[in-house]
Amino acid sequence: MTWVKKCLEAQQRQPEALTTPLPKPAPKSEGIWDRIGDSIDAAVHEFNLARGRQFDVTHMEHNIIQLIPKQIPMDTLTVHLESGIIKLTCTISCPGVPRRATFKVSEGNIVWSGDYTGTPRPRESPMDPEQFSAEILKPFLFPDIK
């Protein structure tokens, strides 16, 4: 069972039926950035299948991945890789502190650099791309699960 299914079950909500099936994202190459992108694509695809299409994942030029909501609230998540540093930015539509953090890519792992604002605080142990994707997506997709 994936972390997305576990979170969906924890919320105990019935999945909404999709009006049109969503295509499964095609896997990309083996690089760490591509693995992060593949993990984000797969998790958001699974979330959308269970809830109806709520987010689009956009892979932009210059190593930027953005999650864009299809409906209100208009919170967005952006992940940007530049010179071995991954910057995470989660904008929020309600009063509060947006989530921002930086991570370093080191020896095939992603490690939190110690820089962050907002909550929750990122974990300190090294993460593979799949763990990193779960770490940044859980608070965004499931804000009510602590």
PLY file of the C-alpha trace (Angstrom):
ply
format ascii 1.0
element vertex 146
property float x
property float y
property float z
element edge 145
property int vertex1
property int vertex2
end_header
0.00 0.00 0.00
1.41 3.41 -0.94
1.62 6.40 1.37
-1.09 8.17 -0.66
-3.56 5.31 -0.07
-2.71 5.24 3.63
-3.40 8.97 3.91
-6.63 8.66 1.95
-7.79 5.89 4.26
-6.77 7.93 7.29
-9.12 10.67 6.18
-11.89 8.05 5.77
-13.45 9.71 2.79
-15.08 7.94 -0.12
-13.23 8.50 -3.42
-15.02 10.50 -6.06
-15.63 8.86 -9.41
-13.73 10.34 -12.31
-15.60 11.44 -15.34
-12.65 10.65 -17.59
-9.72 8.37 -16.79
-6.38 10.08 -16.30
-3.39 8.78 -18.24
-0.64 7.26 -16.11
2.56 9.35 -16.30
5.29 7.83 -18.45
8.54 7.09 -16.58
11.53 9.25 -17.46
15.27 8.59 -17.20
17.27 7.45 -14.18
18.63 10.78 -12.83
17.76 11.87 -9.29
15.74 14.87 -10.54
13.83 12.62 -12.94
13.16 10.13 -10.11
11.78 12.97 -7.98
9.57 14.03 -10.90
8.40 10.46 -11.49
7.55 10.04 -7.79
5.61 13.31 -7.69
3.76 12.38 -10.90
2.82 8.94 -9.55
1.63 10.25 -6.16
-0.46 13.06 -7.64
-1.88 10.66 -10.24
-2.94 8.25 -7.47
-4.40 11.15 -5.43
-6.35 12.42 -8.46
-7.70 8.94 -9.21
-9.09 8.69 -5.68
-10.43 12.25 -5.39
-11.14 13.38 -8.91
-8.71 15.58 -10.76
-7.60 18.18 -8.23
-4.01 18.93 -9.27
-1.94 19.15 -12.41
1.81 18.51 -12.30
3.80 20.77 -14.61
7.43 20.07 -15.48
8.88 23.40 -16.54
12.22 24.34 -18.02
15.23 24.86 -15.76
14.41 21.95 -13.39
11.14 23.29 -11.97
8.17 21.11 -11.01
4.93 22.78 -10.01
1.66 21.41 -8.60
-1.23 23.58 -9.68
-4.71 23.13 -8.20
-7.74 22.75 -10.46
-10.04 24.37 -7.88
-10.06 26.56 -4.79
-8.07 26.78 -2.52
-5.34 27.93 -4.85
-2.35 26.65 -2.87
0.61 25.72 -5.08
3.76 23.69 -4.55
6.98 24.41 -6.46
10.19 22.39 -6.39
13.27 23.82 -8.12
16.70 22.20 -8.56
19.66 24.50 -9.14
23.34 23.66 -8.64
22.63 20.67 -6.38
20.20 22.63 -4.17
16.46 21.86 -4.18
14.19 24.72 -3.16
10.66 23.94 -1.96
7.98 26.64 -1.90
4.35 26.05 -0.88
2.17 29.10 -1.23
-0.98 29.20 0.86
-4.30 30.93 0.27
-5.24 31.29 3.93
-3.57 33.33 6.68
-0.41 31.73 7.93
3.19 31.09 6.98
3.98 29.56 3.58
6.21 26.49 3.68
9.73 26.99 2.33
12.76 24.76 2.69
16.04 23.98 0.98
17.64 20.56 0.49
21.02 19.42 -0.83
21.51 16.60 -3.29
24.39 14.50 -2.00
25.54 11.01 -3.02
22.18 10.08 -4.54
20.21 11.28 -1.51
18.37 14.44 -0.61
19.29 16.01 2.73
17.49 18.89 4.41
19.87 21.86 4.71
18.40 23.18 7.96
16.73 26.16 6.29
12.90 26.26 6.52
9.82 28.29 7.37
6.30 27.07 7.99
5.28 23.64 9.18
5.89 20.79 9.33
9.63 20.81 9.72
11.37 18.52 7.18
12.98 15.34 8.47
16.71 15.48 9.05
17.73 12.02 7.81
18.83 11.52 4.17
16.01 10.61 1.78
15.89 8.87 -1.56
13.83 10.61 -4.29
10.68 8.64 -3.42
10.94 9.46 0.31
11.64 13.11 -0.53
8.55 13.30 -2.74
6.39 11.84 0.03
7.96 14.24 2.56
7.06 17.33 0.54
3.67 16.15 -0.75
2.04 14.79 2.44
1.55 18.20 4.12
0.36 19.66 0.82
-2.09 16.94 -0.23
-3.17 15.96 3.30
-2.86 19.08 5.50
-5.29 17.72 8.10
-3.19 14.59 8.80
-0.40 15.25 11.29
0 1
1 2
2 3
3 4
4 5
5 6
6 7
7 8
8 9
9 10
10 11
11 12
12 13
13 14
14 15
15 16
16 17
17 18
18 19
19 20
20 21
21 22
22 23
23 24
24 25
25 26
26 27
27 28
28 29
29 30
30 31
31 32
32 33
33 34
34 35
35 36
36 37
37 38
38 39
39 40
40 41
41 42
42 43
43 44
44 45
45 46
46 47
47 48
48 49
49 50
50 51
51 52
52 53
53 54
54 55
55 56
56 57
57 58
58 59
59 60
60 61
61 62
62 63
63 64
64 65
65 66
66 67
67 68
68 69
69 70
70 71
71 72
72 73
73 74
74 75
75 76
76 77
77 78
78 79
79 80
80 81
81 82
82 83
83 84
84 85
85 86
86 87
87 88
88 89
89 90
90 91
91 92
92 93
93 94
94 95
95 96
96 97
97 98
98 99
99 100
100 101
101 102
102 103
103 104
104 105
105 106
106 107
107 108
108 109
109 110
110 111
111 112
112 113
113 114
114 115
115 116
116 117
117 118
118 119
119 120
120 121
121 122
122 123
123 124
124 125
125 126
126 127
127 128
128 129
129 130
130 131
131 132
132 133
133 134
134 135
135 136
136 137
137 138
138 139
139 140
140 141
141 142
142 143
143 144
144 145
